[in-house]
Structure formats: C-alpha cells, structure tokens
Amino acid sequence: MLTIRQAHEGLKNKEFTSVDLTKAYLEKIKKSDLNSFLGFNEEWAIEQAENADAKIKSGKFEILCGIPCAIKDAIMVEGQKCTAASKILENYVAPYDATVIKKLKEQGVVILGKTNLDEFAMGGSGENSAFGPTKNPHDKTRVAGGSSSGSAASVAANEACFSLGSDTGGSIRLPSSFCGVTGLKPTYGAVSRYGLIAFGSSLDQIGPIAKNVKDAEIVFQAICGKDKMDATSADYNLEFSKASLKGLKIGIPKEYFVKGIDKEVEKIIKNAIKKAEDAGAEIIEISLKSSEFALACYYIIAPSEASANLARFDGIRYGMSVQDGNLLDVYLKSKGQGFGEEVKRRIMIGTYALSSGYYDAYYKKAEEVRQLIKQDFAKAFEKVDLIFCPVSPVPAIKMGERTNDPLSMYLMDIYTVSVNLAGLPALSLPAGKVENLPVGLQIIGNHFQENKIFAVAQEMEKVL
Ligand code: GLN
C-alpha cells in the first residue's frame, strides 16, 4: 500500500479522496486479527477525512493533509480514550490534545485510532498490554516488539499510512525492527512530550513509525520543535543535509558484536555495513566502553522515574477507583487491581532505588554511569559522523518465550537504551530478514543531527 508521498500525490491528482483512503484503512483495521488497535472511531475518522477533502479541494494543503494515521495509546487525543494499555486507565478520556496531535491536526491528518502497547510503555515485546499482545504481521505466533507494538504492526500491515510511537529505551526502534518498518527516536528535546503519559521523563521521546525513511522525515518535521508546554523541548529547524555515504565516517562499536547476538542478525548487520563501505563510506571501529553498564543503569533510572510519575494514579485523581473501605484501602485496591505485574515490578524497583538508604548506592550511581555513557558517545562523535549497529540481538521472539523471565526480556534492549540515556537520535531501518522475520539496522547520530541520519538512511535504503 501507499507511502505518505504516494498518498499525497494521489490526493493532489484527484485519483482518490481522503474519505476513500480512510475507508480502505478502516476496512483493513476491522478485518485485522493482530490486536494492533485498542480503539478506533469510524465516524470521527470519516468526519476528519471529509474536512481534509474540503481543504484539498481548496487547493491549499500540506503534505499530511488527508493522510490516515495511528497513534500510540499513551499519547492524548482530545475526546478519545487514552488507556496506556492499563486497566487503571481503561475508561479514561483525554481532556486535551498532546502537542504532537495538535500539530498533526493543523496539517489535517486523519486519526484512525489508538494503538496497542505494553502497559505504560513498559516492555519490549508488546505482551505487557492489559488488553492482550499485538501479533507480528510477518508471523502471528511471534510478538510485534514493544512497547509501541500496535504502532509498528499497524504500519507494517497497512492498517495505517504512518503512526506515532514513543521511545524510552527502544520502544520505537525495537518494534520497527521486528515488524520491518522505519522508526525514529528523536534527540531528547526535539519533540514535545506534552500530552504523552510519562514513563521516564528524562528518556521519553515521541517519534514517527513509517513505511520508509522519507515518510519518517516528513512526520518528524511536522511534530518537532519548541513547545511552551514542555520546558525540555528545543527550537528545531530540520535543515537539509548533504551527507552521503561517500566519504562518510561510520563508527562500529566493537562492544556490540560480542556474545549473545544471534548469528543471522549479526550477518545482516555486517552485510549492511559492507554495503555502506562499498558505497564509499569509511568504516571506523569505535569503543563505547561503558555500554556494558547501560542496561543496569537504564533499569535503575527508568523505574525510578516511573515510580515517581505513576504515583499520580492513586484511584482519586485519574481513572479507575475502587471505592471500598477507607482512603488507604482505596489507594491500595485501585493500584493493586489497576496496575499489571510489570508496572508493579517497576514501581517497586524504582521506589527501592530512590529510598533514602539506597539512593546513593543505586540512583546516584546510575546517574554517574549515565554521564560515562554520554562521554563515550561524545568521544566517538569526535571521530565519526554516524554509528551503525543492530537494534536488537534477536529477531521477533515467540509469544510467551520470555514472559516468565523479565531479565531475559530486558536483554533485548541492550543496543537501544544507551541512546536514550545519552539523549541521542537513532533510526531503525529494515536491513534484511532471518527467514521471514525482519531485522533492523540502527543508525545513531549526534544530538540534533536527524537530518544526517535521514540523508544517509535514504541512501542505505537503496543499497539494502
Ligand atoms: N523495553 C524497554 C523497557 O521495558 C523500553 C521501553 C520503552 O522504550 N518505552 O523499559
């Protein structure tokens, strides 16, 4: 099915209307058995498409006008449910639009519905959703990857032209890799987080998932920039980049190709690197020596921030409230029944790591390690333009394969979490397949160098 560009051309040349397009996607969604959507609103989608068609008729419209998209159900869309795939928010209706939604609406997009995710974006497989896992469109016995499972699966299965996900430790890149689509985790601060249900506030970023690099760039351009509602957001003008593979210095972290990586995945990534070299790039071995501590560091910082962020779901202020007994009972029962197992685990780890006796040993230490990880990247970017590496050490795993072993689940994040800890941008690009399962190449750039990533990724697209 269509890319954003193709759909835009079709709309411009009056080959079809946005209503036609929207109906076609809605049909796909209704027939789908992937569980990629938690909710969609047919009537509202058609209404948005009609409005877009009116705009198109007037002749003055932007590239995303009339394009049907899907939104991770952790991003607020006014008047629509926003569940974060949690029982505690099962009936919560968003009172306002996230800034990214406001921006997309200004362009006239059609929002088809809200996509499935790991509860509160905590997970790597999509299996932590309170409403059932998302299936991988390439093999329904396998996971779609998480936490933005539905956002990646819906684009891969042509249930949406593009989608938005969020990435705290890999949640855009991992499902993009598993589903064979292109996903960007932007530089921290490039995109406003206002209206995103917070998980780890110093790590979270909203980003696009799309059919190809150009589409990801188009969406990124539409959503990036300073927002007065998010003090961590930055002014951003995505400038055109002339970067090309010819003469490009690509860093390959030697620590990333050691034990634990699937041999077939390794082959695909090495082949991609070879193709870049054939096209004129200079391959340079780099060392990210603190990356061995990255997972431990992430799994202290992310749960610590989560434990603070999730304190607001107390059965009084938001969502589900179990009105039984005294005030303490309401707290205990609402949280006890509302949160799933993984969310509770993270709250407990985070609360422990932040408690007065342990703060120095865990949280403070992790923040120190985070600085070392940042420094590794800063040093590497003195020598190289971009870094190439895998997104995940394995292709999509079987449903249930790791659900009883959280640590083995966390290991899937080994190549993605450092990027969030350092606040860098990174893109997952389909690079090949192990049998029928897609594998993504990760392209990491320096802060605010998304343009370089896009330029080079588009060249890689041609040679892969
Ligand atoms: N898999 C990671 C985790 O469980 C990352 C999640 C995310 O990026 N939202 O925390």
Boltz pocket constraint, residues with backbone or C-beta under 6 A from the ligand:
constraints:
  - pocket:
      binder: B
      contacts: [[A, 120], [A, 121], [A, 122], [A, 123], [A, 124], [A, 146], [A, 147], [A, 166], [A, 167], [A, 168], [A, 169], [A, 170], [A, 171], [A, 172], [A, 199], [A, 302], [A, 413]]
      max_distance: 6.0
